[in-house]
Structure formats: structure tokens, C-alpha cells
Amino acid sequence: MTSQAENILKIRLIGHMVATTATGENILPAGARRTRGLLAILALSNRKPVMRQRLTELLWSRRPTDLARASLRQEIHRLLDALQPFGNEIIDIGRHTLTLKPDLTSVDVEEIYSRGLDALDEAIEPEEMLFIDLNGIDPAFDLWLQTQRARLSRHIQGLMTPARTNLEDPTGIFLPPAPVTPGRLSPDNDGDTGLHGTRVPNGAANPFRAFSPGSSPWKEPDSALEAFRRPPPSPATEVPPSAPHADGEQPPHAPVQKVRALTLAMMPIETKDPSFTALADEFGSQLNVLFVGSDVFTLVVPRHSHGGTENLADWIESLVERKQIDFLCTGVLHPGDDGMRLPPILQLRLIDMQHGGEMIWTVRTALPPNIRQHPGVAMPLLARAVLSAQWTAVLRNARSLLKRSVQTLTPDQLAARALSTLLQANHQALHDAETLLKLAEWLGPTQPLVALARAVTEITRAGAFLQDDYTTGVARALAAAQHAAVLSQNNLSRNFLLAFVYSHIPGHADTAEALLSAFKIADEQHDQAWFAPYRALQALLALMNGQLETARELMRHYRVSGNAQPLSIATDPGAALYLFLLDLPQEASKCGRMVAALYPQLPSALVYHLVALTGEETGTARTNILARLTALDPTLTIRRVMAAHAHLPLWAREKLEKALGRTGLPE
């Protein structure tokens, strides 16, 4: 390698990125973060050619290919201008590749990799983060940064550990790290290029690769990935042991400190009628049991004292001040009007204590008439309430973490962010959610919420026509839901997700109904329809069993959830279809318009809206929706849509196929 004295440009990547000339002048333009990002990628590429396609994937992953290539050409010109008069001598610009030439430049990180402790001693502020000022350029670039930071951290720890051993143990044998030749930063950085610019060793599997249509990593784990999987840390304060990443780089470290789950305090159910006190206490006990089994919350139980409500309020306030409670669940039991003739009303509320005590969720439901004699019959209603509340809390927490760097998130937080991202309901959101979820699965393969998020993702992918092979998609969804059920045996979400998948597999409606028994209550009232995914699934099963009037009654009171639940993308568009099949054309058209507005880039929302519109005389709206759908997915055909509805009765399939023929979709 050329000595530093001969270099005309010194590139510093640790801390704030600079490129200084022999006179000490930083020639990188201020504010041009992508220009600096481009140089950073070249500087850490072993002085080997970097494909232009890789550069566009890292720096403009969200742009169409043509626009990304044009943006890259502009940044190349900016970089060459900044490096003048030596630009072409420093960077080799090829037709398909760019290369930072080995002569005339030095890179601080490259020196650390090649020269060991000597270079570390000469580095400026080595405790600073690599590329401290380049976060947020692009999601793909952020993941690349995390990989590079983790790799440098491991290398520095490896340099320091033998040195400490040599000093503390005079009898120990000190073996310096093997030297790294120029053009090869580290022995594990060879092989093919994976997604997001990581390097994949020959023969190793890349956990960030796109899943092939038939692969189910939770069902048939990749042998290479399993062999390298990181064991969980022992004590809460111990640094997790390093394990090589399956793509040749180690994934970002999980947070070293013990990260608590979402905490929830369940307040006693209030009632103004002393005769309802015992019933209110029973409801509180049932809710405690359900929340404990949610695998989402750590339940904080109020201490009993003689101080009553005042001491309880002080206890809650002290928990909030110490940031030891995230959510508070409160409830009020109202006696029914007109004496004993009308059933009591239960209202539950979920309050976000970390963000000003904002009420983020509430339900109000009439209880069964015989509730006093049989308090247990309310358990299905409370189960739905807990299921709805837990997803509300998960999504709320995910949105509050949006400004946090991905590398600081726990597996559960990554899974929650993936679900929140998925609710944007488009192809790019699915891609971003998939990337987050794969990282969550790598860091926390046995976390229940991670498995539940995977099941939701696969259900969404299959039902929204976001992949070609529906049968394979359902198989993946079933495998994921079964895996979540094994890891989360007390979480009600597992029953619901399994029921949802089985209801879409021909001949398995009975299995789906059995799984839904935990949520079913006799003589359900209209005001108990607040959990939309359950109501849609009820209606689908009634339709499949020929109970058309029951299905109509259920769907008349369906409320579009609008991204309020992780399964909203699957259930809301389906509601428009069920209304159409049940001969409720006005309701179907209204629901179709709503879901098309809420999910404008979701193929299933547009398809079912088109179907609902076939009952109207005017074709203007259909033409507009068809144009949007064709632009969104020009490969979508009637055959592909029909393949996703083999579970429907014959009469329903025939009606759907006839309507699709009038939409203008190709066969």
C-alpha cells in the first residue's frame, strides 16, 4: 500500500467523514451527504470495482431504476468535481463499475484493518461511530452502515483482547492478528454481493436475501443460518457473544442492556353500583389472565393498601415518573338501565402513559343478559378486547420508535416496526417490512411477537395479490402461523391467525370455526362489532356454510378498521367482496370506495372495488380504478384472482368470475 506520505488524499471515515489534501483542506462539499456516501462505499470496497447497480441499490433503493441511475450519474459528477484536479486519477470510472484506486489515497479504516494496533494508535478519536454523520440517507444504506460499524467494532475488540491478555498474563502467548494484504480488508469479506451491499462468502446463505416462492425459513431452516445463529446472552448485562452473520458479516449487535417488554398496569374495574363490585372484580381477574398471556405486556399489579384510590394514584404516578409503565388499562362497569331488565355495559380504555396519558383505544360493549349468574360467558368478549388492545399498543409503540436507529431496536421492536411499515399497504412497504422482519428473526428467532409478525406478513402477502403463486403463499402463511402457535401458546393471536389461514384453505372451515371458539359469544349485539377482523372472518365462515342471512347481518355492521390492526390489509378489502357476494350492492360499493381510498396502492383493494362497481350502470369509475390497477400491477389477471378464492362455495366463485369478466381485467 502506498505510504501516507505519498498520498494526496486522506479519507477519514471514523466520526465526521472528511477527505483532506496534503495541505489539510477538506474537499468534500458540505451537506452533500449522498456524495460522501458514494465515496464511503468505494472506500470500503477493498479497492475492488463496485457495480453501479449496487450503488443505486444502496443509495436510492426507493426510486425506480431509471431515476436511480440518473441520480448516480449526477453524484459521480459532483464527486469528481470535488476531487479536482485529481478526480480521474483517484477514481476509475468504468461503464458498469467504479473503483477507488489503491494509489494516491489512504483510508483510516483500511489502515486499521491492514496495520493493526499501530494504525489504531494513529487514528483520530477511534471511539467515535463510523460514519456518524451519514445516517438516514436511505434505508438500504443504513443497513450497510450497521454492518460496517459492527464489523469494525469486532475487529477493534479483536485487536485489543490479545493485547490485554498479554499484559495481564505474562505467561500467555501473544499472537498478533494476521496481516491483511492491500485490496482485501478482512478474510471474511470475499464472495458474492448480497442485498444491501453486504458480501456473501462462497457457499454461505444470506439471511437478507429475498425468499424464493417455495422457501419457508421458519419451517425448513437454512443449515448455514442455523449453524451461525447467535445464542442468547446469559445475564441481562452481559454483552451477547459475537457470531458471524450468514452473509459473511455480523448483524448489528442487539442492545447490551436488558430491554423490558411493554409494561401494562391493569386498574381495578370501577362501578358506581355496589351490587356490581363482585362482577367488576371478576372481570378484572379475567383481564389480568388474558393480558399476562398476550406475550406483549409485562403486567404490573397494583399493590394493595388501605389508602384506597389516592394511594393507587400515587403508585401509578411514581411508576410513570420512573418510566416503569408504558400503558394503563382502566374500565368502568355501568349498570343497565331500567333496573335489571337491561344488561350492564362494560367500557375499557387503554392509556399511553409515556406520551402524556393519551387515551389511544377504547371499547364499549353490552354484556350478556345472564352475566351476573355466569360471569365466565364474558370471556370471549374480553378476549377480543385484549387482542385488539395488544395490537393497538404494539403499533403505537412502533410509531413512537420511528426516529430510533434500527440497530438500537430489540427483535420485538423490529417486528413491531415491520408491522407498522406493512400497514402502508404497497409493494415498497412490503419490501421494507420484510427487511426489518428478517433482521428481527435473526436476532430473536424464538420471540413470539417476531413469529406473529411473520405470520401476519405472509397472510398479507398472499391475500393482497402481492405474489404470483397464491397456493404457495397460503402454505407459507400456514407454516408461519403454526410456528407462532408453538412459540406463543397462550397468546390469543395464534388462534386468530391460524383460523384466518384455515378459513382460506378449501375444506378447512370447520377447523377455522373451532379455533375461533375462544372469541365466540351467543346472541352477539351490534355494538360488539368493534374488532373488525373477527367480524369479517365470522361473515366469511357463515357465507361458506350457507348461512347467508347471518353473514349479511354480520357484514351490515362491519366497520372498516383502516390500518388499526395488523390484519387490516387482509380483512378490509375482503369485506367489500363479501358484501358483493351477499347481494348488498350499495354497502359493497360504499365499502369498496372506502378501502380503495384507504389503500390506494393495494391490488386487492382495487380489485374488490372494481367487482363492487360492476353492479352500477356508469363505467367511468371502473375505468379509472382499472387504470390505477393496471399501472400498479400490469401482470394481474382474472385467473390469478380466482386462484385466491378456491375456498369459496361454487356459487360464490361463479358470481365472482362473472363480475371479474365485466371489470376489464385480462383473462
N, C-alpha and C positions, 0 to 999 in steps of 0.2 A: 504494500500500500504506500502511496505517496506520503512522505512525511508532512507534518502540519506546516513546517516552514515553507514548503513548496506550494502549499495550497493558496489559491487566490480567493477561495470562498469557504468559510467555515459555517456549517449549518448546525444550529443548536435546536434540539427538539425537546429537551427537558425544560419544563417551565414554559415561559412565553417563547414561542418559536421565532427565531431570528436567523438571518443569513448575512454574515458580516464579511466585508472585504478585508484586504491586508491593512487598510487604513482604519479599520474598526467601524466602518459605516454599515448600518443595517439597510440593505437594499430592498427588503420585502415591503410592498406597499401596505400602509395602514388600512385596516378594515377589509382588505381583500381576502376573506377567510377561505374561500374555495381555491384561490390561487395558492395560498400557503398549504391547504390540504392536498392539492395536487403535488406540490414539491415534497410534502411529507411522505406520501405514498411511494414516490420514486426513491426517496432517501432510505426507506426501509424495505427495499425490494432486492437486496443482495447485489446491487449493481447489475441486475438482470433486466431484460426487456419486460415491460409491463403492457399488457394488451389494452388498447383503447377501450374495448368493451368492458374490461374490468374497471377501468377508471370511471366510466359512465355509471356502472352499477353501484359503485361506492359513493359517488358524489351527486348523482342525480337519479336515485333509484325510483323516484315517484314520477318522473317525466317520461313521456313517450320516447322511443328510441331515437327518432329523428331530431327531436328537440334536445335530447341529452347530448347527441353527437355534436350538434351546433354549439351548444354551451361549452363542451370540452374544447372545441377549436378556439373559441374566444379566450378561454382561460390559458390555453397554451400560448397564444399571442401575448397575453398580459404577463405571463411568467417570463417569456423570452425578452420582452421589453424591460422587465425589472432586472434581468441578469445582464443586460448590455453593459459593455461591449463583448462579453464573453458567453452570451447565451447559447449559441450553437456549439461552442467548444465544451460547454458543461453538460448540455442535454442533447442526446441524439434523437432527432425527431424522424421516426420511420412512418411508413404508410399505415401500419397496423399497431405499432408499438412505440413506447417512449422509454428511454433509458438514461439514468443518471450515470455519466461516465465516471470511471474509477479515478481518473487523474484530475488534478486541479481543485478537488473538493474534499472536505472532511466532514464527517457526521459524528456528533458526540456519542450517540447511542451505538453506532457502528464501532467506534473506538472502544467502548466498554465491552462489547461482545468479543472483540478480537484481542484486546490487550489486557483484559482482566483488571486486577486491583490497581495497577498503575494508572490506567485511564480513569478509574473511578475516583482516585485521589485528585485528578486534574479537573474532573467535571465540576461545573458550576451548580451549586445548590442541588445535589443529586436527590435530596429528599422531596423535591417538588414533583408533581404529577407530570407524566409525559403528555405533551400537547395540552397544557392546561387551558389554553385559550381557543381550542378548536372544537369544543363540544357543540352539538346542535346543528352542524352543517347539514346532515342527512342521517336518517335512522340507520342506514347500512354503514355509513362512515362511523357512526357512534359505536356500533358493534365491533367494527375493525379496530377502533381506538381501544376499546376494552380489552380486546385480545392482545394488542401490542403492549398495553400497560401491564397486564397480568404477566406476560412473558418476560418483560424487563424486570419486574419485581421478583420473579422467581430466579432470574439469572443473578441479580444482585444478592439475594439471600443465599444463593449457592456459593457466591464468591466470599461472602462474609462468614458463613458457617465453618468451613475448614480453617479459616484464619483464626476464629475464636477457639476452635478445638486445639489448634497448635499452641495458642497462648496459654490456655487453661490446663492442658495436659501435656507436660514436657515429654512424656513417653510416646505420645501419639505421633503417627507418621503423617506429615503434611504433604498432600498431593495437590499441586496447583491444577486448576481447570485446564483441560486440553485446549491448545490454541485453536483459533478459528481462522481459516485462511480467508484472504480477501475474496469478496464476492459470495461468501457463504456466512450469513450472520450466525447461524446456530445449526447443530446437526439435525434438529427436528424440523427444519424449515425447507424440506425438499418434497417434491412431488407435484401433484396436480393442484390447480387453483380451485377452491371451493366457493360456495356462495359467500358474498360479502368480502371477498378478497382473502380469506384465510387459505392457508396452504395445507393440502391433504397429503399425508405420506402415502407412498405407493402401497396399495392393498388395504388401507385403513378406510373405515366408514366415516362419513361426515354427518354428524347429528343435525347439522343445519341444512342438509340437502332437502330438496322438495320430495315429498313422499311420492312414490310410484303408486299407480292406481290400486295395485293389489297388496301393498305393504301395510302391515298393522304393527308398528313397533311395540305397542303395549301387549300385543298378543304373541308375536314371534320376535323377541328382542334380538337385535343385531349382536352377534357374538363379539365383534370388536368393541362395540359400545359397552356391552355388559362387562367385558374384561377390564375396561378402564374406568368403570363407574366409581365415583368417589364415595368412600364410606362416610357415614355421618360423623360429625365431631363428637368427642366424648363429653367433657364438661362443657357447660354453656360458654365459658370464657376462653376455651381452647381454640386456637387457630385451626381450621379444617386442614387436614393433610392434603398436600398437593397431589393431583392425579392428572396425567396427561389427557388432553382433550382428544376425542376420536378423530379430529381433523388435523392433528399434528400440533395444535396449540391448546393451551389450557383455557377453559372458560373463565370468565371473571369470577373472582372469589365471592362467595356468599358473605354477607356481613358477619364479622367475627363475633360481635356481641349477640347474646340471646335476644331474639326478637319476639316479643309477646304477640299472641294472636289478638284479634279484635276482642275487646272486653265489653261485657254487657251486664248491667245491673238490672235485675227484674224487681220492680217495685211491687208491693202488695196491691192487689186489685181493690180499688175503692168502691164503696157503696154507701148511699145515704140511708138505706133501709136496713136496720139491724137484723131483720129476718133473713137477709141475703148474705150475711157475713160469712157463714159456713160455706155457702156456694162460691163466693168470691175467693175464699182461701183455697178451695179445691181447684178452681181454675188456675190460680197462681201456681199450685203444685204441678198441675199438668203442663203448664207453660215452661216451668223450670226443667221438667224432664225432656220436653221437646227441644228446648234451646241447648241443653247440655249435649244432646245427640246430634246437633247440627254440624259439628266439625268445623264451624266457622267462628263461634264465640267461645271465649273463656268466661264462664258465668261467675259474677261477683255477687255473693249472697249478703244482704244487709245483716248487720249484727243486731241481735235482739237486745233491747234495753228498755228501761222503764221510762225513758224520756219521751217515748211516742214519736209523733211526726216531726217534732222540732229536732230531736237528736238524729233522726233519719236524714233530714235535710242537711244537717251539719256534716254527716258522714259522706253524703253524696258530694257536697261542696268540697270537702277535703280531698276526695278522690279526683275530682276534676282539677283542682289546683296542682296536684302532684302528677297530673296527666296519666292516671292509672285507670281511667274508664273512658271508653270511646262512645258507647251508646247506652241509652237508658230506655227501658220499656215500661210504660205505665198503662194502666187500664181502669176503666170505670164500668161498673155493673149497674145499669138503670132498671128499676122495677118496671114491669109492664103497666100500661095504662088500664084504667077501669078494673082495679083490683087484681084478681088472679086470672081473669079471663084472657088477657093478652100476655104473650111470653116476654121475658126480660130481654133487654138489649145490652150487648157487650160491645164496648168500644176500646180498641187497643191503639197505642201510639208508640212510634219509635223516634227517639230524640237523639240528635248528633251532639254530644257533649263537647267534642273537640272543636266545634265550629259554632260557638255562640248559643248552644242549646236550641238549634233549629229543629223543628218537627219535620221529618223527612218522609214519614209513612204513617198512615192511619187506616183502620178498617172499622166499620160499624155493622154489626150483624145481629139479626134476630135469632134467639136461641130456640131450640125445640120446645114445644109446649110442656113436655114431661121432664124438663131439665132438673127440677128440684128433686124428683124421686130418682132420677137416673143421670147424675152429673157426667158420667162417662160417655154419653151419647154426643157430647160436645167436642170430644177429642178430634174427630175428623175436621171440624171447622178450625179448631186451634192448630191442627197440623198444617192446614193450608195457610193460616196466618203466619206461622213460623217460617214456612217455606218462602212465602212472599217477603217477609221481613228480612230473612237472611240474605236473599239476593239483592234486596234494596241496600242493605248495609255494605255488602261486598262491592257493588257498583259505586256506591257513594265513596267508599274508601279508595277505590281505584282512581276516581276522578280527582280526589284530593292529593294523589301522589303523582299527578301528571308532570309536575315540574321537577320531580326527582329523577336522577340519572338511573338508567336501567341497572347498572352494575351495583347499585346500593339496595336493590329490592330483593326480598326473600322470594322463594318459589311461590308461596301463596299470593304475594303481591304481584308477581309477574303474571300468574294465572288470572288474577282479578283484572289486571290491566288488559290482558288479552281479550277477556270477555267484554270489557268496556269498549275496546277498539273494534271488536267484531260487530257491535251494535251500530256502527256506522253504515253497515249493510252495503258493501260494494266489494269488488274484486281486490282492490288495493288494501282495504281494511282486513280482508281475509288473509292476505299475504303478510301484513304486519302482525296480525294476531297469531298467525302460525309461527312466525319467527320468535315472538315472545314466549309462546307456549312450548316450543322446543327447548328453549333455554330453561324454562321452569321445570320441564321434565328431566332435563339433565341434572339440575341442581337438587331437585326434590322428587325423585321418581315414585316415592310412596306417599306423597302428600295427597290427602283426599280431595282437597279443592282443585289441585292440579289435574287429577283424574276426572273430576266432574267437568272442569273447563274443557278438557279434551273431548268428552262425550258431547257436550253442547256444540262444540266446533264442528264435529263430524256430522251431527244431526243437521246443523245449519247448512253445511256444505252440500249435503245430499238433497235436502228438501228445497233449496233455493235455486236449483239448476246451475250450481257453480262448478260442476264437474260433469263429464260426459256420461260416465257409466253409473247409473243410479243403483243398480244391484250391488256393485262393489261398494258404493258409498254407504248403503244401508248395512252391509256386512261390517264395514269399518265402524259405523256408529254403534252397532250391537256389541262388537268386541270392546269398544271403549266404555260403553255403559256397563257391561259386565265387569270390566276391570274396576270401574269406580265403585260398583256394588261390593266387590271383595274388600276394597280398601276402606269403605265407609259404610259399615253395616248398620249404623244407627241413623244415618242421615236420610231424611225423607226424600231428598232429591234423587237418590238412587232409584227408589220405587217409581218416581215420576218419569225419569229419563228412560228407564227400562220399559215402562208402559208405553211411552211415546214411540219408541223404536218398534216394539212388538205390534203396536196398532197399525204400523205401516208395512208389516210383513204379511203376505196372504196366509190365511188360516190360523193366525195367532191372536185374534181379537179376544178370545177367552182369557188368554194369558195376560193381555193388557188390562182387562177388567179386573182380574184377580189382584194385580199389582196396585190398581187404583183403589182397592177397598179401604185402604188406610185414610182416604180422603172423602169417602162417600157417606152421605147422610140422607136419610129418608125424608121425603116431603121438603125438599130444598126450596128456600124462598128466593125471590128475585134479588133481594139486597145481599145475598150471599154469593153473588157472581163476580166479586171483586178480583179473584185470581183468574185472569183471562186464559192462561194456558190450560188450566184444568177444565174450564168451561168448554173450550174448543175441543179438547180430547174427549170429553163426555159426549159432545154432539157427534163427533166422528164415529164413536163406537155405537151410538144409538142409530146413526144412519146405516152403518154396516150390518146391524142386527135387524133392520127393517122397522125400527121404532121411529117412524118419520115424524109423527106429531111431537113426540118427546124431543127429538132433535130440533124441530122448529122452535119449540118453546125455549129450549136452551139457547139457541142462536139469536132469538129475538132480544135477549138480554145480554148478549155478548158485548163486552167493552174492549175496543182496540187498546192494547197496552202501550203501543208507541215507544218501544225501546225501554220499557220499565223493567223487563225481565230478560234474562239471557236467552230464553226461547221465543222472545217476541218475533224474531225474524222468521221463525218456522210457523208460529201459530196465527199471527195477524193476517198474512196473505191467504193462508188456508181458510180463514173464516169467510172471506169473500167467495171462495169456491163452494163451501158448504151451503151458504145462503142461496147460491145459484142452483145447486143440485136439489135443494129443498123447496124450490118453487117460491122463493121470496125475492122477486126481481128487484123491487125498489130498495130493499135492505141490502141486497147484493151489490147493486150499483153504488149506493152510498158508501158501503164498506170498501168497495174497490177503489173509489176515488180517494178515500182516506188513506189506505195503505200505499197507493201509488204516490201520494204526496209525501207520506212519511218515509218511504223507502224508494226514492226516485231512481236509484241505480241497482235495484234488486230485481233480477229477472222474474222470479216467481210472483212478486207483487204486480208487475206489469202484465204477466201472462193471465193471472186470475182477474185482473181488472178488465182486460180485453174480453175474457169469457163472460164476465158480468155485463159488459156493454153490448153483447150480441142480442140481448133482449130489447134494445132500444132501436127506434127506426133510423135516427140520424147516424151517419157513419163518420162524421168529422172527428169526433173524439177518438174513435177506434183508429182512424188513420194516424192521428198524432201519437197515440200510445204505441202503435205498431212501429212507427218510425223511430221512436225512442228505444224500443226493444231491439230492433234490428241493428241500430248503431251500437247498442250495448253488447249484444251477442249475436253476430250475424250467422252463427252456426246452429242456432236453436231451431228445432223442427217439431212438428206435431208428434212424430214418432218418439222423440226424446221426452217430450212432456208426458205422453201417455205411458211411457215405461215407468214413470214415477207413481202411477196410480193403479198398479195391479192389485192392490189390496181392496179397492172399491168394489161394490157389487156390480154385476154385469150391466144392469140398467143405468147405473151412475156413470160407468165407463162409456157406454154408448152415447149418453147425453153429453158428456164432456167432449168426446171426439167429434160429435156433430157440431158443437159450438166452436171448437177449435178450427174446424173447416171453414167457418164463416169469419174468422179473425184475419185471414190473410197470411198466416204463418205457412211456410213451405211444408210439404209433406215430410 
